[in-house]
């Protein structure tokens, strides 16, 4: 049992570590659905095997490595949609923002 409370304990919000691990679990599901081993994903993505293993276990990876894995798993379109461009109003255009 933890000796401290986290925000997720109080408000149901996920911590950054939990969110990163959730992402790793989802991408692991894509990998398995494609019938790839971690080694095959490593070969296909160019991401070192140890990095793939670490990512799936902890959720830790560089943004570049995440992109390479997403491309290899054919879900890079979801990465492209991650952040939409902010909407610009006519007033902002007039002000040059």
N, C-alpha and C positions, 0 to 999 in steps of 0.2 A: 504494500500500500504506500502511496505517495505521502510525503510529509508536507505537501504544499498543494494549493489549488491553482489550476490554470483557468484561463478565461473560458475554455471549452467546458470546464466543469460547471461554471456558473451560468453561462449564456448559451450553451450548445454550439458555440462557434468552434470550428476546427482550427487547430494550431497550424502554423506553416509546415511543420514536420508531417502532420497528419495529411494535409493537402498534397504535399509532395509524394507521400507514400501512396495515397489514393490514385494519383496520376500514374505512378509506376505500376500499380496493380491493374489499372485499365489498359495500359500499353502491354503489359504481360499477357493480358487476355487477347489482345490483337495478335501478339506473337504466336500464342498457342492456337488461335483460330486459323492462322496461316500455316500451322504445322511446322513452325520453325523452332529449333533449339536455340539456346542462348548463343552458342558458338556460330550457328548459321546466321543469326541476326547480326552478330559481330562482323562476320565476313561480308554480309550484304550491306551493312551500314557504314563500315569502316571505323566503327567505334570499338576500341579495345574490349576484348572478352571480359577482362576484370572490371571494366567500367560498366558493362551491361549487367554483370552479376551484382555489382554494388548498387546500381540504380534500382534493379528489381527488389533488392533487399531493403534499401534505405530511402529510395526516392531521390537520392543526391546525384546530380549530373549537371554538366554545363549546358547552357542554352544551345550552343553549337551541337553538342552530342545529342540533345533532345531532338533538334531538327533532323539530324542524320537518321536517328531511329524512326522518327515520324515518317520521313520519306521512304525508308526501307519497308515500313509497315503500311505504306500507302494511305496514311491518314494525315498527311501534311496539309491537306485542305482545311482540316480542323484547326491546325496551328495558324493558318492564314486568317481564319475567322476569329481567333482568340480575342483580339482587340479590334473593334471596328473603328473606323475613322470618326473623330468627333464631328458632330453636325455643326455647320457654320451658319449663323443667321445673316440676313442681309445687313443688319446693323454692324456686325463684326467685319463684314467685307468692306463696308464703307469706311470703317475705322482702320482698315489695313491689318487686321489680326489674322 
